[in-house]
Amino acid sequence: MKFMKPGSRQHFHSAAGLLLTVLAVLTLPGCSSETETREITTVEDLCQARIGVQIGTTTELAINDYLKKHECPLAERFNSTPDAVAALNQGKLDAVLTDELPARRFVEDNPNLRLLDTPFQTESYAAILPKNQEELLTKFNAIIDDMSREGVYDQLYDTFVNGTGNFHYTPSSWEGQPELVIATSPDFPPYEFYKDGQITGIEMEMAAIIADRLHMPLKIESMEFDSIINAVSSGKVHAGFSGFSKTEERAKVINFTHDICTTRIMVIIPAAAAAAARDLTFTDRLYNNFIKEDRWQLLAKGLGVTILISVFAALIGLMGGTVMATIRVMNHRTGRFAIPSLIIRLFVNIIRGTPVMVQLLIIYYVIFAAVDIDKILVAIVAFGINSMAYTTEIIRSGIQAIPEGQFEAGHALGLRPFTIMKHIVLPQAFKNVLPALANEGISLIKETSICGYIGLMDLTRGGVVIRNTTFEAFLPLLAVALIYLAIIGTLSAGVSRMERSLKKNER
């Protein structure tokens, strides 16, 4: 190695259906792909195989170039390599391509897999920095060159790969100094991965050394791999460490440091004779997924972030939607507020006509590109704006459902239009649209599951991290699903109780 939205009965049926599905899955002995697995003995056999690869990596580019050249079907793309390995385990793929060290780790944890003897190709890894940070790039390169001469990588390799070393860098205290913020996708062991609730690995140790020699405290942000380059190029973080290989396309938007290491791309395939699966009890699996290294805390912290974003985004949506719905109705009834009403209609059409993920990424990487703003606040703004558009139409429909006589009675009493709206119309409208507002709240809670794309550890992301650490999909995903179900069930029960209370008041 060289150093380089519905009523309570419907919710009951939905919950019962989910529980039946879970029971059915638990009782199944296993599933296999209907497509016959193709045996791979050489790299040339990849041409007619079902291949999995992580999206956005140079491995993806390399294998697809190879397949195009031989006029073969392109590789299937996955958000992470553990996802592809899980598909390989289930017989949905014939091979997975990834870096040698993570590949060996995957094989160690999956006894029914092995590595093809011949590597696919060789490549180098480097850190990435924004284009306009030439001075910082020079400093990074000087430190990387110094570490090369000091043999730091060899010590890290012995620690994280061979298990014969114990090199863990302890940085100095630089309290009060600006942070060196780096982005990584911690599903690439031994380069970056979670251990004891913290992100560690070869590249993370090197990042700690670089930050220390720059007299800066290190801050590590976890995000999806295909979001890191955007985060770096937009200046949201100072650098990215996640096994980046140099390509001409990437070099157009980011700078590469000197090489951190060279490595080989290996092919993971099913073992010729599958090794006996480990006899893990359900209790063992629970321990491995949630108790070991306090992995349950990832779900707990993620749940806190999900609830925080959902509550404040819902408040923004409710308040903003009420104001905008009122303006539109007043325009329809009186002809006033023509321009604000037109702007609101345009806003609603744009927001409802574009995916919430696109809105989140635009707000984070474009609108707030030059602003150092907390990502939770960005998420609250993004989901609040999205909810506002839907809430506007829900409340507007509720207002329009109020009988005309209610408005006329208010006018007869000499009340001003906004007073009529505030004290007579809106209370009745909210009661009518309460189920629809509850549905919007439920959708909002579930939509926050995409927060990982801007580096937030929400509930879904916490489950993904556990899954990528333990290589087991069922229990982490089931836990996430049940937590969401509990939140939404509690919300639905609260809304149902509020509806019954309002009906009693009508009597």
C-alpha positions as CSV (number, residue, x, y, z in Angstrom):
1,M,0.0,0.0,0.0
2,K,1.5,3.3,-1.1
3,F,0.9,6.4,1.0
4,M,-0.7,8.9,-1.1
5,K,-54.4,12.2,5.7
6,P,-57.9,9.9,7.2
7,G,-60.1,8.8,10.0
8,S,-59.3,6.7,13.0
9,R,-60.9,3.5,11.5
10,Q,-58.7,3.8,8.4
11,H,-55.7,4.2,10.6
12,F,-56.6,1.1,12.6
13,H,-56.8,-0.9,9.4
14,S,-53.5,0.5,8.2
15,A,-51.8,-0.3,11.5
16,A,-53.3,-3.8,11.4
17,G,-52.1,-4.3,7.9
18,L,-48.6,-3.3,8.8
19,L,-48.5,-5.7,11.7
20,L,-49.8,-8.6,9.5
21,T,-47.1,-7.7,7.0
22,V,-44.4,-7.8,9.7
23,L,-45.6,-11.1,11.0
24,A,-45.6,-12.5,7.5
25,V,-42.1,-11.4,6.9
26,L,-40.9,-12.8,10.2
27,T,-42.4,-16.2,9.4
28,L,-40.9,-16.5,6.0
29,P,-37.8,-18.7,5.8
30,G,-36.2,-16.6,3.2
31,C,-36.6,-15.4,-0.4
32,S,-34.5,-15.9,-3.4
33,S,-34.3,-14.1,-6.7
34,E,-36.4,-15.5,-9.5
35,T,-33.5,-14.8,-11.9
36,E,-30.8,-17.4,-12.1
37,T,-27.5,-16.2,-10.6
38,R,-24.7,-16.0,-13.1
39,E,-21.4,-17.5,-12.0
40,I,-18.4,-15.1,-12.3
41,T,-14.9,-16.5,-12.4
42,T,-13.1,-13.7,-14.3
43,V,-13.5,-9.9,-14.9
44,E,-14.6,-10.7,-18.4
45,D,-17.7,-12.5,-17.0
46,L,-19.0,-9.1,-15.7
47,C,-20.3,-8.3,-19.1
48,Q,-23.4,-10.4,-18.8
49,A,-23.8,-10.1,-15.1
50,R,-26.1,-8.1,-12.8
51,I,-23.7,-5.6,-11.2
52,G,-24.2,-3.3,-8.3
53,V,-22.2,-0.1,-7.6
54,Q,-22.5,3.0,-5.4
55,I,-23.9,6.0,-7.3
56,G,-21.6,8.9,-7.9
57,T,-18.3,7.0,-7.5
58,T,-15.5,6.6,-10.0
59,T,-16.1,2.8,-9.7
60,E,-19.5,3.5,-11.3
61,L,-18.0,5.4,-14.1
62,A,-15.3,2.8,-14.7
63,I,-17.5,-0.2,-14.8
64,N,-20.1,1.5,-17.0
65,D,-17.4,2.6,-19.4
66,Y,-16.3,-1.0,-19.5
67,L,-19.8,-2.3,-20.1
68,K,-20.6,0.3,-22.8
69,K,-17.4,-0.7,-24.6
70,H,-18.6,-4.3,-24.7
71,E,-22.2,-3.4,-25.4
72,C,-23.5,-4.9,-22.2
73,P,-26.2,-3.7,-19.8
74,L,-25.1,-0.9,-17.4
75,A,-24.6,-1.5,-13.6
76,E,-27.4,-1.0,-11.2
77,R,-26.8,2.1,-9.0
78,F,-27.3,2.1,-5.2
79,N,-27.1,5.0,-2.7
80,S,-24.5,3.1,-0.7
81,T,-22.3,0.0,-1.1
82,P,-23.9,-1.7,1.9
83,D,-27.3,-1.5,0.0
84,A,-25.7,-3.2,-3.0
85,V,-24.1,-5.9,-0.8
86,A,-27.5,-6.5,0.7
87,A,-29.0,-7.0,-2.8
88,L,-26.1,-9.4,-3.6
89,N,-26.9,-11.4,-0.5
90,Q,-30.5,-11.7,-1.5
91,G,-29.6,-13.0,-5.0
92,K,-30.7,-9.8,-6.8
93,L,-27.2,-9.1,-8.1
94,D,-24.3,-11.3,-9.4
95,A,-21.5,-9.0,-8.2
96,V,-20.7,-5.7,-6.4
97,L,-17.7,-3.5,-7.2
98,T,-16.0,-1.4,-4.5
99,D,-12.7,-0.5,-3.0
100,E,-10.5,-3.4,-1.7
101,L,-10.5,-2.5,2.0
102,P,-14.3,-2.0,2.4
103,A,-14.8,-5.1,0.2
104,R,-12.7,-7.2,2.5
105,R,-14.7,-5.9,5.5
106,F,-18.0,-6.8,3.7
107,V,-16.8,-10.3,3.0
108,E,-15.7,-10.8,6.6
109,D,-19.2,-9.9,7.8
110,N,-21.0,-11.9,5.1
111,P,-19.6,-15.5,5.1
112,N,-21.6,-16.3,1.9
113,L,-19.6,-13.8,-0.1
114,R,-16.0,-13.8,-1.4
115,L,-13.7,-11.7,-3.6
116,L,-12.8,-12.4,-7.2
117,D,-9.0,-13.0,-7.3
118,T,-8.4,-10.5,-10.0
119,P,-9.0,-6.8,-9.2
120,F,-11.0,-4.7,-11.6
121,Q,-8.7,-1.8,-11.7
122,T,-6.4,0.4,-9.6
123,E,-7.1,4.0,-8.5
124,S,-6.0,6.7,-6.0
125,Y,-7.9,8.6,-3.4
126,A,-7.6,12.2,-2.4
127,A,-9.5,14.8,-0.3
128,I,-11.5,17.5,-2.1
129,L,-11.7,21.3,-1.6
130,P,-13.6,24.2,-3.2
131,K,-12.1,25.8,-6.3
132,N,-11.6,29.2,-4.6
133,Q,-9.5,28.0,-1.7
134,E,-6.1,27.8,-3.2
135,E,-4.3,28.8,-0.1
136,L,-6.0,26.1,2.0
137,L,-5.3,23.6,-0.7
138,T,-1.6,24.4,-0.5
139,K,-1.6,23.9,3.3
140,F,-3.5,20.6,2.9
141,N,-1.0,19.3,0.4
142,A,2.0,20.4,2.6
143,I,0.5,18.5,5.6
144,I,-0.3,15.4,3.5
145,D,3.3,15.4,2.2
146,D,4.6,15.7,5.7
147,M,2.4,12.7,6.9
148,S,3.7,10.7,4.0
149,R,7.3,11.2,5.1
150,E,6.4,10.4,8.7
151,G,4.7,7.1,7.8
152,V,1.4,8.1,9.3
153,Y,-0.6,6.1,6.8
154,D,1.2,2.9,7.5
155,Q,0.4,3.3,11.2
156,L,-3.2,3.9,10.5
157,Y,-3.3,0.9,8.1
158,D,-1.9,-1.3,10.9
159,T,-4.5,0.0,13.3
160,F,-7.6,-0.1,11.2
161,V,-6.8,-3.0,8.7
162,N,-4.2,-5.3,10.2
163,G,-5.2,-4.8,13.8
164,T,-1.6,-4.8,14.9
165,G,-1.4,-1.1,15.8
166,N,-3.1,1.4,18.1
167,F,-2.6,4.7,16.4
168,H,-5.3,7.3,17.3
169,Y,-4.4,10.9,17.0
170,T,-5.2,13.2,19.9
171,P,-5.5,16.8,18.7
172,S,-4.7,19.9,20.7
173,S,-7.4,22.1,22.1
174,W,-8.1,25.0,19.7
175,E,-11.1,26.3,21.6
176,G,-12.3,29.7,20.2
177,Q,-10.7,29.1,16.8
178,P,-12.7,28.7,13.6
179,E,-13.7,25.1,12.9
180,L,-12.4,23.0,10.0
181,V,-15.6,21.5,8.7
182,I,-15.3,18.4,6.6
183,A,-18.0,16.2,5.0
184,T,-18.0,12.5,4.7
185,S,-20.3,9.5,4.1
186,P,-19.5,7.1,7.0
187,D,-20.4,3.9,5.3
188,F,-16.9,3.1,3.8
189,P,-14.9,1.1,6.4
190,P,-12.1,1.3,7.2
191,Y,-11.7,4.8,5.7
192,E,-14.8,6.3,7.5
193,F,-17.4,4.5,9.6
194,Y,-19.3,4.8,12.9
195,K,-17.9,3.3,16.1
196,D,-19.3,4.0,19.6
197,G,-21.5,6.7,18.1
198,Q,-18.6,8.6,16.6
199,I,-17.3,8.8,13.0
200,T,-13.8,7.3,12.8
201,G,-11.5,5.6,10.3
202,I,-8.3,6.2,8.3
203,E,-9.3,9.3,6.5
204,M,-11.0,10.8,9.7
205,E,-7.7,10.4,11.6
206,M,-5.9,12.1,8.8
207,A,-8.4,14.9,8.8
208,A,-7.9,15.3,12.6
209,I,-4.1,15.7,12.0
210,I,-4.7,18.2,9.2
211,A,-7.0,20.3,11.4
212,D,-4.6,20.2,14.3
213,R,-1.7,21.4,12.2
214,L,-3.9,24.2,10.9
215,H,-4.6,25.1,14.5
216,M,-8.4,24.5,14.0
217,P,-10.8,22.2,15.8
218,L,-12.3,19.5,13.5
219,K,-16.0,19.2,12.8
220,I,-17.2,16.2,10.9
221,E,-20.6,16.3,9.0
222,S,-22.2,13.1,7.8
223,M,-24.2,13.2,4.6
224,E,-25.0,11.1,1.5
225,F,-22.0,10.5,-0.7
226,D,-23.5,12.1,-3.7
227,S,-24.1,15.3,-1.7
228,I,-20.5,15.8,-0.6
229,I,-19.2,17.4,-3.8
230,N,-22.1,19.9,-3.8
231,A,-21.4,20.7,-0.2
232,V,-17.7,21.3,-1.0
233,S,-18.2,23.2,-4.2
234,S,-20.8,25.5,-2.7
235,G,-18.5,26.3,0.3
236,K,-20.8,24.7,2.9
237,V,-17.9,22.7,4.2
238,H,-14.1,23.2,3.9
239,A,-13.3,19.8,2.5
240,G,-14.6,16.3,1.7
241,F,-13.0,13.0,2.8
242,S,-14.8,9.9,1.4
243,G,-12.6,8.0,-0.9
244,F,-12.6,10.4,-3.8
245,S,-10.8,9.5,-7.0
246,K,-9.7,12.1,-9.4
247,T,-11.7,12.6,-12.6
248,E,-11.8,15.4,-15.2
249,E,-15.5,16.1,-14.6
250,R,-15.0,16.5,-10.8
251,A,-11.9,18.6,-11.3
252,K,-14.1,21.2,-13.1
253,V,-15.9,22.1,-9.9
254,I,-13.5,21.1,-7.1
255,N,-9.8,20.9,-6.3
256,F,-8.1,17.6,-5.4
257,T,-5.3,17.3,-2.8
258,H,-2.3,15.2,-3.3
259,D,-3.1,11.5,-3.3
260,I,-3.8,10.0,0.1
261,C,-3.4,6.4,-1.0
262,T,-3.7,4.0,-3.9
263,T,-6.1,1.1,-3.8
264,R,-7.7,-1.6,-6.0
265,I,-11.3,-2.0,-7.0
266,M,-12.4,-5.5,-6.2
267,V,-15.4,-7.6,-7.3
268,I,-17.5,-9.1,-4.5
269,I,-19.3,-12.3,-5.6
270,P,-21.3,-15.2,-4.0
271,A,-19.1,-17.9,-2.6
272,A,-19.0,-21.0,-4.7
273,A,-20.2,-23.0,-1.7
274,A,-22.0,-20.7,0.7
275,A,-20.5,-20.8,4.1
276,A,-22.8,-21.7,7.0
277,A,-24.7,-18.7,8.2
278,R,-24.0,-17.5,11.7
279,D,-26.6,-18.9,14.2
280,L,-27.7,-15.6,15.7
281,T,-30.7,-15.5,17.9
282,F,-33.2,-12.7,17.8
283,T,-31.8,-11.4,21.0
284,D,-28.3,-11.4,19.5
285,R,-29.6,-9.4,16.5
286,L,-31.3,-6.9,18.8
287,Y,-28.1,-6.5,20.8
288,N,-26.0,-6.1,17.6
289,N,-28.3,-3.5,16.1
290,F,-29.3,-1.4,19.0
291,I,-27.4,-2.1,22.3
292,K,-23.8,-2.7,21.0
293,E,-21.9,0.6,21.0
294,D,-25.1,2.3,22.1
295,R,-26.4,2.3,18.5
296,W,-29.9,3.1,19.8
297,Q,-28.7,6.6,20.5
298,L,-28.5,7.2,16.7
299,L,-32.3,6.6,16.5
300,A,-32.9,8.7,19.7
301,K,-30.9,11.6,18.4
302,G,-32.5,11.3,14.9
303,L,-36.0,11.2,16.4
304,G,-35.3,14.5,18.3
305,V,-34.2,16.1,15.0
306,T,-37.2,14.8,13.1
307,I,-39.7,16.0,15.8
308,L,-38.0,19.4,16.0
309,I,-38.1,20.0,12.3
310,S,-41.7,18.7,12.0
311,V,-43.1,20.8,14.8
312,F,-41.6,24.1,13.7
313,A,-42.2,23.5,10.0
314,A,-45.8,22.7,10.8
315,L,-46.2,26.0,12.7
316,I,-44.7,27.9,9.7
317,G,-47.0,26.1,7.3
318,L,-50.1,26.7,9.5
319,M,-49.5,30.3,10.1
320,G,-48.3,31.2,6.6
321,G,-51.0,29.1,5.0
322,T,-53.7,30.8,7.0
323,V,-52.5,34.3,6.0
324,M,-52.2,33.4,2.4
325,A,-55.6,31.6,2.2
326,T,-57.2,34.6,3.8
327,I,-55.7,36.9,1.3
328,R,-56.8,34.8,-1.6
329,V,-60.4,34.6,-0.3
330,M,-60.5,38.3,0.4
331,N,-59.4,38.9,-3.1
332,H,-62.1,36.7,-4.5
333,R,-64.8,38.3,-2.4
334,T,-63.8,42.0,-2.5
335,G,-61.4,42.3,-5.5
336,R,-58.7,43.7,-3.2
337,F,-55.1,42.3,-2.8
338,A,-55.0,41.4,-6.5
339,I,-51.2,41.4,-6.7
340,P,-50.5,39.5,-3.5
341,S,-53.2,37.0,-4.5
342,L,-51.4,36.5,-7.9
343,I,-48.1,36.0,-6.2
344,I,-49.6,33.5,-3.8
345,R,-51.1,31.5,-6.6
346,L,-47.8,31.4,-8.4
347,F,-46.0,30.4,-5.2
348,V,-48.5,27.5,-4.5
349,N,-48.2,26.2,-8.1
350,I,-44.4,26.2,-8.0
351,I,-44.1,24.5,-4.6
352,R,-46.8,21.9,-5.3
353,G,-45.3,21.3,-8.7
354,T,-41.8,20.5,-7.6
355,P,-40.4,17.6,-5.4
356,V,-39.7,18.6,-1.8
357,M,-36.2,17.1,-2.1
358,V,-35.4,19.5,-4.9
359,Q,-36.7,22.4,-2.9
360,L,-34.5,21.4,0.1
361,L,-31.4,21.1,-2.0
362,I,-32.1,24.4,-3.7
363,I,-32.6,26.3,-0.5
364,Y,-29.4,24.8,1.1
365,Y,-27.0,24.8,-1.9
366,V,-28.3,27.8,-3.8
367,I,-30.4,30.3,-1.7
368,F,-28.2,29.9,1.4
369,A,-25.0,29.1,-0.6
370,A,-23.0,32.0,0.8
371,V,-24.6,32.0,4.3
372,D,-23.3,30.0,7.2
373,I,-26.6,28.8,8.6
374,D,-27.6,25.9,10.8
375,K,-28.9,23.0,8.7
376,I,-31.8,22.3,11.1
377,L,-33.0,25.9,10.4
378,V,-32.6,25.3,6.7
379,A,-34.7,22.1,7.0
380,I,-37.4,23.9,9.0
381,V,-37.5,26.7,6.4
382,A,-37.7,24.3,3.5
383,F,-40.3,22.0,4.9
384,G,-42.2,25.0,6.3
385,I,-42.4,26.6,2.9
386,N,-43.5,23.3,1.3
387,S,-46.2,22.8,4.0
388,M,-47.4,26.4,3.6
389,A,-48.3,25.8,0.0
390,Y,-50.5,22.8,0.8
391,T,-52.0,24.3,3.9
392,T,-53.0,27.4,2.0
393,E,-55.2,25.4,-0.4
394,I,-56.6,23.3,2.5
395,I,-57.7,26.3,4.5
396,R,-58.9,28.2,1.4
397,S,-61.2,25.2,0.6
398,G,-62.4,25.2,4.2
399,I,-63.2,29.0,4.1
400,Q,-65.1,28.6,0.8
401,A,-67.2,25.8,2.3
402,I,-68.6,28.2,4.9
403,P,-72.2,29.3,4.0
404,E,-72.5,32.8,2.4
405,G,-74.9,33.7,5.2
406,Q,-72.1,33.8,7.7
407,F,-70.4,36.6,5.9
408,E,-73.6,38.5,5.4
409,A,-74.5,38.2,9.0
410,G,-71.2,39.7,9.9
411,H,-71.7,42.6,7.5
412,A,-75.2,43.2,9.0
413,L,-73.6,43.5,12.4
414,G,-71.2,46.2,11.0
415,L,-68.1,44.1,11.3
416,R,-65.1,44.7,9.1
417,P,-64.1,41.9,6.6
418,F,-61.0,40.8,8.5
419,T,-63.0,40.7,11.8
420,I,-65.6,38.5,10.2
421,M,-62.8,36.3,8.9
422,K,-61.0,36.1,12.2
423,H,-63.9,35.6,14.6
424,I,-66.6,33.9,12.5
425,V,-65.3,32.2,9.4
426,L,-61.8,30.9,10.3
427,P,-62.9,29.0,13.5
428,Q,-65.5,27.1,11.5
429,A,-63.2,26.6,8.6
430,F,-60.5,25.0,10.8
431,K,-63.0,22.6,12.3
432,N,-64.0,21.5,8.8
433,V,-60.5,21.0,7.5
434,L,-59.0,19.5,10.7
435,P,-58.7,16.0,9.1
436,A,-57.0,17.4,6.0
437,L,-54.6,19.4,8.1
438,A,-53.8,16.3,10.1
439,N,-53.0,14.5,6.8
440,E,-50.7,17.3,5.9
441,G,-48.9,17.0,9.2
442,I,-48.5,13.3,8.7
443,S,-47.0,13.8,5.2
444,L,-44.7,16.5,6.6
445,I,-43.3,14.2,9.3
446,K,-42.6,11.5,6.7
447,E,-41.1,14.0,4.2
448,T,-38.4,14.9,6.8
449,S,-36.8,11.5,6.1
450,I,-34.7,13.2,3.2
451,C,-32.8,15.4,5.6
452,G,-29.7,13.2,5.3
453,Y,-29.1,14.8,1.9
454,I,-27.9,18.0,3.6
455,G,-26.0,16.1,6.3
456,L,-28.7,16.0,9.1
457,M,-28.9,12.9,11.3
458,D,-32.7,12.5,11.4
459,L,-34.6,9.3,12.3
460,T,-34.3,7.7,8.9
461,R,-30.6,8.5,8.6
462,G,-30.0,7.0,12.0
463,G,-31.5,3.7,10.8
464,V,-29.5,3.8,7.6
465,V,-26.2,4.3,9.6
466,I,-27.1,1.3,11.8
467,R,-27.9,-0.8,8.7
468,N,-24.7,0.2,7.0
469,T,-22.7,-0.7,10.2
470,T,-24.3,-4.1,10.9
471,F,-25.2,-5.0,7.3
472,E,-28.6,-6.1,8.5
473,A,-31.6,-4.3,6.9
474,F,-34.6,-5.7,8.6
475,L,-34.4,-4.7,12.3
476,P,-33.1,-1.1,11.8
477,L,-35.7,-0.4,9.1
478,L,-38.4,-2.1,11.2
479,A,-37.4,0.1,14.2
480,V,-37.6,3.2,12.1
481,A,-41.0,2.3,10.6
482,L,-42.4,1.5,14.1
483,I,-41.2,4.8,15.5
484,Y,-42.8,6.7,12.6
485,L,-46.0,4.7,13.1
486,A,-46.0,5.5,16.8
487,I,-45.6,9.3,16.1
488,I,-48.3,9.3,13.5
489,G,-50.6,7.1,15.5
490,T,-50.2,9.5,18.5
491,L,-50.9,12.5,16.2
492,S,-54.0,10.8,14.7
493,A,-55.4,9.9,18.1
494,G,-54.9,13.5,19.2
495,V,-56.7,14.8,16.2
496,S,-59.6,12.3,16.6
497,R,-60.0,13.4,20.2
498,M,-60.0,17.1,19.1
499,E,-62.7,16.3,16.5
500,R,-64.9,14.6,19.1
501,S,-64.5,17.6,21.5
502,L,-65.5,20.0,18.7
503,K,-68.6,18.0,17.9
504,K,-69.6,18.0,21.6
505,N,-69.3,21.8,21.5
506,E,-71.7,21.9,18.5
507,R,-74.4,20.4,20.7
